[in-house]
């Protein structure tokens, strides 16, 4: 893929709730929506969500390009977790960005520090 962006779950939730700063919202809305399989699971697995709450989430995920949890991603997750204590979901998102040579957009940049080769942008600092 290369030179693209992978949008983390927390950024999508903030965007759908109009919680991002105007500049960040414009940046995110101008991007082609690209998410990992784990982000799709996190978004659509929203516990207790009403059909009305899920509708915009489903609309977003149906338009998004999904980057799969491939064998290459799995192997990269294993490598990451051998050297860094990180939640499995975050490791999958980081590995997906690395394997697909894209920049990760996440509000939780501290979750992704010290992962070799990973570039992370916090939309609140754009």
C-alpha positions in Angstrom: 0.0 0.0 0.0 2.5 2.6 1.2 2.2 6.4 1.9 -1.3 5.9 3.3 -2.9 6.2 6.7 -4.5 3.6 9.0 -7.1 5.2 11.3 -7.3 3.8 14.9 -10.6 3.1 16.5 -10.5 6.0 19.0 -10.0 8.5 16.1 -13.0 7.1 14.2 -15.2 7.3 17.4 -14.1 10.9 18.0 -14.8 11.8 14.3 -18.3 10.2 14.3 -19.0 12.1 17.6 -17.7 15.4 16.1 -15.2 15.5 19.0 -12.1 16.2 16.9 -10.7 19.7 16.5 -11.9 21.3 13.2 -8.4 21.0 11.5 -8.1 17.3 12.5 -11.7 16.6 11.3 -11.0 18.1 7.9 -7.8 16.0 7.7 -9.5 12.8 8.6 -12.5 13.4 6.4 -10.2 14.0 3.4 -8.5 10.6 3.8 -9.7 7.4 2.2 -11.0 5.4 5.1 -8.6 2.6 5.9 -8.9 0.5 9.0 -7.6 -2.8 10.3 -9.8 -5.8 10.9 -9.4 -5.3 14.7 -10.8 -1.8 14.4 -13.8 -3.1 12.6 -14.3 -5.7 15.3 -14.0 -3.0 18.0 -16.4 -0.6 16.3 -19.1 -3.1 15.5 -18.8 -4.9 18.8 -20.0 -1.8 20.7 -21.7 -3.3 23.7 -25.2 -1.9 24.4 -25.3 0.3 21.3 -28.7 1.0 19.8 -29.4 0.5 16.1 -29.4 4.3 15.7 -26.0 4.5 17.3 -24.6 1.7 15.2 -25.9 3.1 11.9 -23.1 5.7 11.3 -20.5 3.1 12.5 -21.8 0.5 10.0 -21.9 3.1 7.2 -18.3 4.1 7.9 -17.0 0.5 8.1 -18.9 -0.5 4.9 -17.0 2.2 3.0 -13.6 1.6 4.6 -10.8 -0.4 3.1 -10.1 -3.2 5.5 -6.5 -4.3 6.1 -6.6 -8.0 7.1 -5.0 -9.8 10.0 -2.8 -11.8 7.7 -0.1 -14.3 8.6 2.5 -11.5 8.0 0.6 -9.3 10.5 0.4 -12.1 13.0 4.2 -12.7 12.8 4.8 -8.9 13.2 2.5 -8.9 16.3 4.5 -11.7 17.8 7.8 -9.7 17.2 6.3 -6.5 18.7 5.0 -8.3 21.8 8.4 -10.0 22.4 10.0 -6.7 23.0 7.2 -4.4 24.2 4.5 -4.9 26.7 1.4 -3.9 24.7 -2.2 -4.9 24.5 -3.0 -7.4 21.8 -5.4 -5.1 20.0 -2.8 -2.3 19.9 -0.1 -4.7 18.7 -2.4 -5.9 15.9 -3.1 -2.3 14.8 0.6 -1.4 15.0 1.6 -4.5 13.1 -1.0 -3.8 10.4 0.4 -0.3 9.9 4.0 -1.6 9.7 3.2 -4.5 7.3 1.2 -2.2 5.0 3.8 0.7 5.3 1.2 3.2 6.4 1.2 5.9 9.1 -1.1 5.2 12.1 -3.5 8.0 13.2 -4.3 7.5 16.9 -5.1 9.7 19.9 -3.3 7.2 22.1 0.2 7.7 20.8 1.7 6.6 24.1 0.4 3.1 23.4 2.6 2.9 20.4 5.9 4.4 21.6 9.2 2.5 20.9 7.9 0.3 18.1 10.6 0.3 15.5 9.6 1.7 12.2 6.1 2.8 13.3 5.0 6.4 12.5 2.1 7.6 14.6 0.2 10.9 14.2 -2.0 12.3 17.0 -4.9 14.1 15.2 -5.3 16.5 18.2 -1.9 17.9 17.3 -2.5 18.5 13.6 
